[in-house]
Amino acid sequence: MSLEIKNLSLEYKGGKKALNAVSFSASSGVLGLLGPNGAGKSSLMRILATISKPTSGQVTWRGQDIITDPNELRAELGYLPQYFGVYDQLSGSEFLHYLAGLKGLKHNIATKKIEKLLSDFNLTHVADVRLSQYSGGMRQRIGIAQALINDPALLIVDEPTVGLDPQERANFRQMVSDIASDRLVILSTHIVSDIETISDNIAIMNAGNLTTLDTPQSLLQALVNKCWEITISRDLLSQIQSDVLISHTIRQGNDIIVHYVDQYGKFPTAAMREPTLEDVYLYYVSGQSDNETPSCITSEVA
């Protein structure tokens, strides 16, 4: 089971590039895909889900080119897009049975699978309620359920925790962690906390480019000696914002504790601190990375 992406580019009319020669490989496990809005994450997800075609480049799944022949991947693909539409006139159970039929599941197998998914996502009590009456969080949960209905070998989820409350988000992260041992899960988000505890590897995108891809431990190690803390008065905060990359602030009485990223520390009273993945994310999307982006970044998600 292997996904190979080579020099993938997508250019829209007018010359705007959504993806710029993106390359990486992945196998089983969780690949967290981080990046701000407009980074190219959704464009990449749509290509991997065989919905869109790139301007150039190649994507293979188990050695099969999915751009020229997408059917082999589609048979073992689960996909939750960022904006997920439902059939409002159907109940939750009817909707899942409909999609199970489209994916070729036998009725008795689908029924058992649907019962479990409805239970896992706390939707059993609304299984017979029309989707038009579902809340935003319920719709997101039914969307995640449909992506899992065929027990996919490749699961692609784009901003999956939008609309979920903190407990539902925690349950979703646990579910992803539980199922990822024998499949590849690509989880795209701009929220670091969604992936920091469950990802085997993390890829960071910005402006259509893949800026880095590595294990969380290696990404954190790259920022050792570059993360700092300083306590200042509140009126000084605006003065230093233009000088350093601030990742976090903590109010403490009349003062503010500022966490920031900088190669040299900048201020005499600053103390070095341990890096976080939030620091890593901001470091790479801000363009402050010292390393030039390689033309081809390759990582096996173990």
PENORMO-V550236 format. One record per residue. RES is the residue in one small letter. D_LAST is the distance of its C-alpha to the last C-alpha in whole Angstrom. Layout:
<<RES | D_LAST> <RES | D_LAST>>
//
This chain:
<<m | 11> <s | 11> <l | 12> <e | 14> <i | 17> <k | 19> <n | 22> <l | 22> <s | 26> <l | 28> <e | 31> <y | 34> <k | 38> <g | 39> <g | 37> <k | 34> <k | 31> <a | 28> <l | 25> <n | 26> <a | 24> <v | 20> <s | 17> <f | 14> <s | 11> <a | 8> <s | 7> <s | 6> <g | 6> <v | 9> <l | 10> <g | 13> <l | 16> <l | 19> <g | 22> <p | 26> <n | 28> <g | 28> <a | 25> <g | 24> <k | 22> <s | 24> <s | 25> <l | 21> <m | 20> <r | 24> <i | 23> <l | 19> <a | 21> <t | 24> <i | 27> <s | 27> <k | 28> <p | 27> <t | 30> <s | 28> <g | 24> <q | 22> <v | 19> <t | 18> <w | 16> <r | 16> <g | 18> <q | 21> <d | 22> <i | 22> <i | 25> <t | 27> <d | 26> <p | 25> <n | 26> <e | 23> <l | 20> <r | 23> <a | 23> <e | 20> <l | 19> <g | 20> <y | 21> <l | 23> <p | 25> <q | 26> <y | 30> <f | 30> <g | 33> <v | 34> <y | 37> <d | 40> <q | 42> <l | 40> <s | 39> <g | 35> <s | 35> <e | 37> <f | 34> <l | 31> <h | 33> <y | 34> <l | 31> <a | 30> <g | 33> <l | 32> <k | 28> <g | 30> <l | 30> <k | 32> <h | 35> <n | 34> <i | 30> <a | 30> <t | 33> <k | 31> <k | 28> <i | 30> <e | 31> <k | 28> <l | 27> <l | 30> <s | 30> <d | 26> <f | 27> <n | 31> <l | 33> <t | 35> <h | 38> <v | 38> <a | 37> <d | 40> <v | 41> <r | 41> <l | 38> <s | 41> <q | 41> <y | 37> <s | 37> <g | 34> <g | 32> <m | 32> <r | 32> <q | 28> <r | 28> <i | 29> <g | 27> <i | 24> <a | 25> <q | 26> <a | 22> <l | 21> <i | 24> <n | 23> <d | 20> <p | 18> <a | 15> <l | 14> <l | 16> <i | 17> <v | 19> <d | 21> <e | 23> <p | 22> <t | 24> <v | 27> <g | 30> <l | 29> <d | 30> <p | 28> <q | 28> <e | 27> <r | 24> <a | 23> <n | 23> <f | 21> <r | 18> <q | 18> <m | 18> <v | 15> <s | 13> <d | 15> <i | 14> <a | 10> <s | 9> <d | 10> <r | 10> <l | 10> <v | 12> <i | 13> <l | 15> <s | 18> <t | 21> <h | 23> <i | 23> <v | 20> <s | 21> <d | 19> <i | 16> <e | 16> <t | 15> <i | 13> <s | 10> <d | 7> <n | 8> <i | 12> <a | 14> <i | 18> <m | 21> <n | 24> <a | 27> <g | 25> <n | 23> <l | 19> <t | 20> <t | 17> <l | 13> <d | 11> <t | 10> <p | 13> <q | 14> <s | 14> <l | 16> <l | 18> <q | 19> <a | 20> <l | 23> <v | 24> <n | 28> <k | 28> <c | 28> <w | 32> <e | 34> <i | 38> <t | 41> <i | 43> <s | 46> <r | 45> <d | 47> <l | 45> <l | 42> <s | 43> <q | 44> <i | 41> <q | 39> <s | 40> <d | 39> <v | 35> <l | 32> <i | 33> <s | 30> <h | 31> <t | 35> <i | 36> <r | 40> <q | 42> <g | 46> <n | 47> <d | 44> <i | 41> <i | 38> <v | 36> <h | 32> <y | 32> <v | 30> <d | 32> <q | 31> <y | 34> <g | 35> <k | 38> <f | 40> <p | 42> <t | 42> <a | 38> <a | 36> <m | 32> <r | 29> <e | 26> <p | 24> <t | 22> <l | 20> <e | 23> <d | 24> <v | 21> <y | 22> <l | 25> <y | 25> <y | 23> <v | 25> <s | 28> <g | 28> <q | 29> <s | 26> <d | 27> <n | 24> <e | 25> <t | 23> <p | 21> <s | 22> <c | 19> <i | 16> <t | 13> <s | 9> <e | 6> <v | 4> <a | 0>>
//
